[in-house]
Amino acid sequence: MSLTHPAVAVVTGAASGLGAGIAAALTERGWRVAGLDLRPSPSVDLGLEVDVTDAAAVDACVARVEEELGPVDALVTAAGIYEMLPVEDVDDARWERMLTVNLSGTANACAAVVGRMAGRSRGSIVTISSDLGVGGSEGDVHYAASKGAIVGFTRALAADVGPAGVAVNSVAPGAADTPLLEESSPWRAEEFLSTLPVRRLVRPDEIAAAVLFLLEAGTALQGQVVSPNAGATI
């Protein structure tokens, strides 16, 4: 993305895990980064504490980012939750929470920036979906549903705002080596790791590299899904 001023990025979920890794990679590349999270975001230019499920609060945060750092050129929606449960244990409350945080949180952040980006005829959005949202997996029905919906949302949004000069794409990571996966997770078991060509989980810096590629690729890439998954799906 060609810019004539310091590039500004908003990263949701920047306090830990993938979000923190992505924010760090952007900072290293020279971006000015605002982190939006329930908790304080480390090593960002502006950290704002907000619940991404609160659309009005997210919009207010983006307005503050533009006042303090400048026009938002990029958004990465890394805020999310994960839970692995048998389908029979997914009650209404768990289903609603998963969809609200992962899908509505993504939509709220996108809604807060997309009008501003379209008005300037530039901008790039990268949503964080999941390889499970593409391929599914046993015990991940509500998580896979939320992430699969993000893929559809991303593609539809790209069709809507691409003509205005805004790129919208998604990174769908495979199992990643972050605190989101407990040590007892089956994704950390040797039985799973041995099925991967690289025999290990994806690192946050590798996912960040995919995000940076999409953010800086311009508008030729629209509605695409890049899956850094260590070869889990080939």
C-alpha positions in Angstrom: 0.0 0.0 0.0 1.6 3.3 -1.1 1.2 6.0 1.5 2.4 9.6 1.7 2.3 9.8 5.5 3.1 7.5 8.5 0.9 4.4 8.1 -1.6 3.8 10.9 -3.0 0.4 11.8 -5.6 -0.7 14.3 -5.2 -4.2 15.7 -8.0 -5.7 17.8 -7.0 -8.3 20.4 -3.5 -6.7 20.6 -2.9 -7.5 24.2 -1.7 -11.1 23.7 -1.4 -14.0 21.3 -1.7 -13.4 17.6 -2.8 -9.8 18.0 0.3 -8.9 20.0 2.5 -10.6 17.5 0.8 -8.8 14.6 1.0 -5.5 16.4 4.7 -6.0 17.1 5.4 -6.9 13.4 3.6 -3.8 12.2 5.6 -1.6 14.6 8.8 -3.2 13.4 7.8 -2.4 9.8 7.3 1.2 10.7 3.5 1.4 11.1 2.0 3.4 13.9 -0.2 1.0 15.8 -3.3 1.3 18.0 -4.2 -1.7 20.0 -7.9 -2.4 21.0 -8.4 -5.0 23.7 -10.2 -5.6 27.0 -6.7 -5.4 28.6 -3.8 -3.0 28.0 -1.9 -3.6 24.8 1.9 -3.7 25.1 4.3 -2.0 22.8 1.8 0.0 20.7 1.6 3.7 20.0 -1.9 3.9 21.5 -3.6 1.3 23.6 -7.3 1.5 24.1 -9.3 -0.8 26.4 -12.7 -1.7 24.8 -15.0 -4.6 24.3 -15.2 -5.3 20.6 -18.8 -6.5 21.0 -19.8 -2.9 21.8 -20.1 -1.3 18.3 -20.5 2.3 19.6 -17.5 2.0 21.8 -15.3 0.5 19.0 -16.4 3.4 16.7 -15.4 5.9 19.4 -12.0 4.3 19.8 -11.4 4.5 16.0 -12.3 8.1 16.1 -9.8 8.7 18.9 -7.1 6.8 16.9 -7.7 9.1 14.0 -7.5 12.2 16.2 -4.2 11.1 17.9 -2.4 9.0 15.3 -3.9 10.0 12.0 -6.1 8.4 9.4 -6.5 4.6 9.8 -4.9 2.9 6.8 -5.2 -0.7 8.0 -7.3 -2.9 10.3 -6.5 -6.3 11.6 -9.3 -8.1 13.6 -7.4 -10.5 15.8 -9.7 -10.3 18.9 -11.4 -13.6 19.5 -12.0 -16.5 21.8 -11.6 -20.3 21.4 -13.3 -23.2 23.1 -13.4 -26.9 22.2 -16.5 -28.7 23.1 -18.6 -31.7 21.9 -21.6 -30.4 20.0 -24.0 -31.7 22.6 -22.4 -29.4 25.2 -22.7 -26.2 23.1 -25.7 -24.5 24.8 -27.4 -21.3 23.7 -25.2 -19.1 25.9 -21.9 -20.6 24.6 -23.1 -20.4 21.0 -24.1 -16.8 21.4 -20.9 -15.8 23.2 -18.7 -17.4 20.5 -20.6 -15.8 17.6 -20.8 -12.4 19.4 -17.2 -12.1 20.2 -15.7 -13.6 17.1 -18.1 -12.6 14.4 -19.9 -9.5 15.7 -16.6 -8.2 17.1 -15.0 -8.5 13.7 -18.0 -6.8 12.0 -18.0 -4.0 14.6 -14.4 -3.2 14.0 -14.8 -3.3 10.2 -17.9 -1.0 10.4 -15.9 1.5 12.4 -13.2 1.9 9.8 -14.7 1.0 6.4 -16.6 4.3 5.8 -13.6 6.3 6.8 -11.4 4.3 4.4 -13.8 4.4 1.5 -14.1 8.2 1.9 -10.4 8.5 1.4 -10.4 5.8 -1.4 -7.7 3.7 0.4 -7.3 1.2 3.1 -6.7 -2.5 3.8 -8.6 -4.8 6.2 -7.4 -8.2 7.2 -9.8 -10.4 9.3 -8.4 -13.3 11.3 -10.6 -16.3 10.6 -9.3 -19.9 11.0 -8.4 -23.0 9.1 -11.2 -24.7 11.2 -13.6 -22.2 9.6 -12.7 -23.6 6.2 -12.2 -27.3 6.9 -14.1 -27.9 10.2 -13.1 -30.3 12.9 -14.6 -32.6 15.6 -15.4 -30.7 18.8 -15.1 -27.2 17.2 -18.7 -26.7 15.9 -19.4 -23.3 17.4 -15.9 -22.0 16.9 -15.8 -23.2 13.3 -19.2 -21.6 12.7 -18.0 -18.3 13.9 -14.8 -18.4 11.9 -16.4 -19.7 8.8 -18.9 -16.8 9.0 -16.0 -14.4 9.1 -14.7 -15.9 5.8 -18.1 -15.2 4.2 -18.3 -11.8 5.7 -14.8 -10.9 4.4 -15.7 -11.9 0.9 -18.9 -10.0 0.9 -17.4 -6.9 2.3 -14.6 -7.0 -0.3 -17.3 -7.0 -3.0 -19.0 -4.0 -1.3 -16.0 -1.8 -0.8 -13.4 -2.9 -3.3 -14.7 -0.4 -5.9 -14.0 2.4 -3.3 -10.3 1.4 -3.1 -10.4 -0.7 0.1 -8.9 -4.2 0.2 -10.5 -6.8 2.4 -8.9 -10.2 2.9 -8.5 -12.8 5.6 -5.8 -14.9 7.2 -7.0 -18.3 8.4 -4.3 -19.7 10.6 -4.0 -23.3 11.5 -3.3 -24.3 15.1 -0.8 -21.7 16.4 1.6 -21.7 19.3 -0.1 -19.1 21.5 -1.6 -19.1 25.0 -5.1 -19.6 23.4 -4.2 -23.3 23.1 -3.8 -25.0 26.5 -1.0 -27.4 27.1 -3.5 -30.2 27.2 -5.0 -29.2 23.8 -5.1 -32.1 21.2 -3.6 -29.6 18.8 -0.4 -29.8 20.8 -0.3 -33.6 21.0 2.4 -35.5 19.1 -0.4 -37.4 17.3 -1.5 -34.3 15.6 1.9 -32.6 15.1 3.3 -35.7 13.4 0.7 -35.2 10.6 2.1 -31.8 9.7 4.8 -31.5 7.1 6.8 -29.2 9.4 6.0 -31.3 12.6 5.1 -28.2 14.7 2.5 -25.5 15.3 2.5 -22.3 13.3 4.4 -19.5 15.0 2.7 -16.1 15.6 5.5 -14.3 13.6 4.6 -16.5 10.6 1.0 -15.5 10.8 2.0 -11.9 11.2 4.0 -12.2 8.0 0.9 -13.3 6.1 -1.0 -10.4 7.5 1.7 -7.9 6.5 1.7 -9.4 3.0 -2.0 -8.8 2.6 -2.0 -5.4 4.1 0.7 -4.2 1.8 -0.4 -6.0 -1.4 -2.8 -3.3 -2.6 -6.2 -3.8 -4.0 -5.4 -6.6 -6.5 -6.1 -9.1 -3.7 -9.7 -9.0 -2.7 -11.8 -11.5 -0.7 -8.8 -13.9 -0.5 -8.1 -16.3 2.3 -4.5 -17.1 3.1 -3.9 -20.1 5.4 -0.6 -20.3 7.2 -1.3 -23.8 8.8 2.0 -25.7 8.7 0.5 -27.9 6.0 -2.5 -29.1 8.0 -4.6 -28.5 4.9 -2.9 -28.8 1.5 
